[in-house]
Amino acid sequence: MNSRKFAIFAVFMVQLLYGLNYTFAKTVINENFVKPFAFVLLRVVGAMVLFWILGLFSKQEKIERKDFITFFLAAVFGVAVNMLLFLKGLELTSPIHASVIMTITPIIILVLSSFFLSEKITRLKILGVFLGFCGGILLTLLGKSTRIGDNVPLGNTFIFINAVSYSIYIIIIKKLTAKYHPFTFVKWLFLFGAILVLPFGYNEVTEIQWDSFTPYAWFSVLFVIVGATFATYILNPLALKSLKASTVGVFIYLQPVIAGLFAIIMGVDAVSPVKLLAMLLIFSGVFLVTKKPKALP
């Protein structure tokens, strides 16, 4: 498997894990096993421990002093703001509003990439992003929210800031992944991230009643830490080594597809012609964006 094919596989796995994460994380939060900020702290600290253990078995790289500032900024946008505002925003708004707002992320990444990474915006890429956007909007608007948001405008604002924050994070780490091994990058990212989210989640963690956890709750928490955090934050930098930031960004459109398919498999959703059309648009968009341009003669 060449590096490009592995990168596409890696970024697909990231979206697969994130797509499944909605089901597991929502169950834990909705059934009051763990509050949102406590869950963020558990995710970050748990993943940080795993990253530093992994780092013991990988090549030690010396970090240039000036790059620590970049690591810290990546932790601010990719861990603290990203995770805290997403879960808090989801608590205040409805899942439908949140899903629609998140579909703008690849567009933000595409624009930022052209400015800060000098990535060429081709017509094929614009068409791919447009098709994926249409499919994402169509798919998320079909869903039915089971609850009304407590403060929809504020929640929507949090989700929007989260989308912008994640886009900035992807741009920041593109340059870091070109310079350092992903294992080196993520362990420092999460060390800074743990420090940043500690003040927000500490009190909520002390309120957790661990003896009330069911086997499913334990599995869900472990999945979020190991699968949706540890694995995804390793795979994303690996993908960015061979793919453009805008290409990685458009894969976000796969999340509602995967979440929907998982819901159908679990028997809580059903297939419809409109949903199939939305999924076709998304897969077509992803295909166009990941299509390698032909070399000029």
C-alpha positions in Angstrom: 0.0 0.0 0.0 1.6 3.3 -1.1 1.6 6.4 1.1 -1.3 8.1 -0.6 -3.6 5.0 -0.4 -2.6 4.6 3.3 -3.4 8.3 3.9 -6.8 7.9 2.4 -7.4 4.8 4.4 -6.3 6.6 7.6 -8.5 9.6 7.1 -11.5 7.3 6.3 -10.9 5.5 9.6 -10.9 8.8 11.4 -14.3 9.6 10.1 -15.5 6.0 10.8 -14.5 6.3 14.4 -16.0 9.8 14.7 -19.2 8.6 13.1 -19.5 5.8 15.7 -18.5 8.1 18.4 -21.8 10.1 18.2 -23.7 7.0 19.4 -21.4 6.0 22.2 -20.7 9.5 23.6 -24.3 10.6 23.4 -25.5 7.6 25.4 -23.0 8.3 28.2 -23.9 12.0 28.4 -27.7 11.6 28.0 -27.9 9.0 30.7 -25.9 11.2 33.1 -23.0 8.9 33.6 -20.6 11.7 32.7 -21.1 15.5 32.1 -19.8 17.1 28.9 -16.7 18.8 30.3 -15.8 15.8 32.5 -16.0 13.7 29.4 -13.6 16.0 27.6 -11.1 15.8 30.5 -11.3 12.0 30.6 -10.8 11.9 26.8 -7.8 14.2 26.8 -6.0 12.9 29.9 -6.7 9.2 29.0 -5.4 9.7 25.4 -2.4 11.8 26.7 -1.3 8.8 28.9 -1.6 6.4 26.0 0.4 8.8 23.7 3.2 9.2 26.2 3.4 5.5 26.8 3.6 5.0 23.0 6.2 7.7 22.8 8.5 5.6 25.0 8.7 3.0 22.2 9.3 5.4 19.3 12.2 7.5 18.2 12.8 10.5 20.4 12.9 13.8 18.5 14.2 17.1 19.7 11.6 19.8 19.5 12.8 23.3 18.5 12.0 25.8 21.1 10.0 28.0 18.8 7.8 25.1 17.8 6.5 24.7 21.3 4.4 27.8 20.7 2.9 26.1 17.6 2.2 22.9 19.6 0.5 25.0 22.2 -1.7 26.8 19.6 -2.6 23.5 18.0 -3.7 22.3 21.5 -5.8 25.4 22.0 -7.6 25.0 18.6 -7.6 21.3 18.2 -8.2 20.0 21.7 -9.5 22.7 24.1 -11.7 24.9 22.0 -12.6 22.1 19.6 -13.8 19.5 22.2 -15.2 21.9 24.9 -17.3 24.0 22.6 -18.6 21.1 20.5 -20.0 19.1 23.5 -21.3 22.3 25.2 -22.8 23.5 22.0 -24.5 20.2 21.3 -25.9 20.4 24.8 -27.5 23.8 24.1 -28.7 23.4 20.5 -30.3 20.5 18.6 -28.3 17.8 16.8 -29.7 18.9 13.5 -28.5 22.5 13.9 -25.1 21.2 15.0 -24.8 18.8 12.0 -25.7 21.5 9.5 -23.2 24.0 10.9 -20.4 21.4 10.9 -20.8 20.9 7.2 -19.1 24.2 6.6 -15.8 22.9 8.0 -14.3 21.6 4.7 -15.2 25.0 3.1 -13.3 26.9 5.8 -10.3 24.5 5.5 -10.4 24.9 1.7 -10.2 28.7 2.0 -7.6 28.8 4.8 -5.5 26.3 2.9 -5.3 28.5 -0.1 -4.2 31.5 2.0 -1.8 29.9 4.5 -0.6 26.7 2.8 -0.7 28.0 -0.8 -2.8 25.0 -1.8 -4.1 25.3 -5.3 -7.9 25.3 -5.4 -8.8 23.4 -8.6 -12.3 23.3 -10.2 -12.5 19.6 -9.4 -11.9 20.2 -5.8 -14.4 23.0 -5.7 -17.0 20.7 -7.3 -16.2 17.9 -4.9 -16.6 20.2 -1.9 -19.9 21.6 -3.3 -21.3 18.1 -3.9 -20.2 16.9 -0.4 -21.8 20.1 1.1 -25.1 19.5 -0.7 -25.1 15.9 0.4 -24.2 16.8 4.0 -27.0 19.5 4.2 -29.5 17.1 2.6 -28.7 14.2 5.0 -28.6 16.3 8.2 -31.8 18.2 7.4 -33.7 14.8 7.1 -32.9 13.9 10.7 -35.4 14.5 13.5 -34.2 15.9 16.8 -35.4 14.2 19.9 -35.0 17.3 22.0 -35.3 21.1 21.7 -32.2 23.1 22.4 -32.0 25.0 25.7 -30.3 28.0 24.1 -30.2 27.4 20.3 -28.5 30.8 19.3 -25.7 30.3 21.9 -25.3 26.6 21.1 -25.1 27.3 17.4 -22.5 30.0 18.0 -20.4 27.5 20.0 -20.7 24.9 17.2 -19.7 27.5 14.6 -16.6 28.6 16.6 -15.8 24.9 17.1 -15.9 24.4 13.3 -13.6 27.3 12.7 -11.3 26.2 15.5 -11.0 22.7 14.0 -10.2 24.1 10.6 -7.4 26.3 12.0 -6.1 23.2 13.8 -5.9 21.2 10.6 -3.9 24.1 9.0 -1.5 24.4 11.9 -0.7 20.7 12.1 -0.1 20.4 8.4 3.3 22.1 8.8 4.1 20.3 12.1 3.4 16.9 10.6 5.9 17.7 7.8 8.6 18.4 10.4 7.9 15.9 13.2 6.7 12.3 13.5 3.0 12.0 14.4 3.8 10.2 17.6 6.0 13.2 18.7 3.4 15.7 17.7 0.4 14.1 19.4 2.0 13.5 22.8 2.9 17.2 23.1 -0.4 18.2 21.7 -2.3 16.3 24.4 0.0 17.3 27.2 -0.8 21.0 26.5 -4.4 20.0 25.9 -4.8 18.3 29.3 -3.4 21.4 31.0 -5.9 23.6 29.1 -9.1 21.6 29.8 -8.3 20.7 33.4 -9.9 23.8 34.9 -13.1 23.2 32.9 -13.6 19.5 33.7 -12.1 18.9 37.1 -15.2 19.6 39.2 -17.4 17.6 36.9 -15.0 14.6 37.1 -15.2 14.6 40.9 -19.0 14.3 40.6 -18.8 11.1 38.6 -20.3 8.1 40.3 -18.1 5.3 39.0 -20.1 2.5 40.7 -23.2 3.4 38.7 -21.5 2.6 35.4 -23.0 -0.3 33.4 -20.8 -2.5 31.1 -22.1 -0.5 28.1 -21.1 2.8 29.7 -17.6 1.5 30.4 -17.3 0.3 26.8 -18.5 3.6 25.5 -16.1 5.7 27.6 -13.2 3.4 26.6 -14.2 3.6 22.9 -14.3 7.5 23.1 -10.8 7.6 24.7 -9.1 4.8 22.7 -11.0 4.9 19.4 -12.4 8.4 18.9 -9.4 10.2 20.5 -6.2 8.2 20.7 -6.6 6.5 17.3 -8.1 9.5 15.4 -5.4 12.0 16.6 -2.7 9.6 15.4 -4.3 8.8 12.0 -5.1 12.5 11.1 -1.4 13.6 11.2 -0.4 10.4 9.3 -3.0 11.3 6.6 -1.8 14.9 6.4 1.7 13.7 5.6 0.5 12.6 2.1 -2.8 14.6 1.6 -3.6 18.2 1.3 -5.4 19.8 4.3 -8.4 20.5 2.1 -8.6 16.9 1.0 -8.6 15.7 4.6 -11.2 18.3 5.5 -13.8 17.1 3.0 -13.8 13.6 4.5 -15.8 15.2 7.4 -18.9 14.8 5.1 -18.6 11.0 5.7 -19.5 11.4 9.4 -23.3 11.8 8.9 -23.2 8.9 6.4 -21.4 6.6 8.8 -23.6 7.7 11.7 -26.7 7.1 9.6 -25.6 3.7 8.4 -24.7 2.6 12.0 -28.2 3.8 13.1 -29.8 1.7 10.3 -27.7 -1.3 11.4 -28.8 -0.8 15.0 -32.5 -0.6 13.9 -33.1 3.0 14.9 -33.2 4.4 11.4 -34.4 3.3 7.9 -33.2 3.6 4.3 -35.0 6.1 2.0 -34.4 7.2 -1.6 -33.5 10.8 -0.4 -30.9 9.4 2.0 -29.4 7.3 -0.7 -29.1 10.4 -2.9 -27.5 12.4 -0.1 -24.9 9.6 0.5 -24.2 9.3 -3.3 -23.5 13.1 -3.4 -21.1 12.8 -0.5 -19.2 9.9 -1.8 -19.0 11.6 -5.2 -17.6 14.7 -3.6 -15.0 12.8 -1.6 -14.0 10.9 -4.7 -13.5 14.1 -6.7 -11.5 15.8 -4.0 -9.2 12.7 -3.4 -8.7 12.2 -7.2 -5.0 12.8 -7.9 -4.5 15.4 -10.6 -2.9 14.2 -13.8 0.7 15.2 -14.2 1.3 17.8 -17.0 3.3 16.4 -20.0 
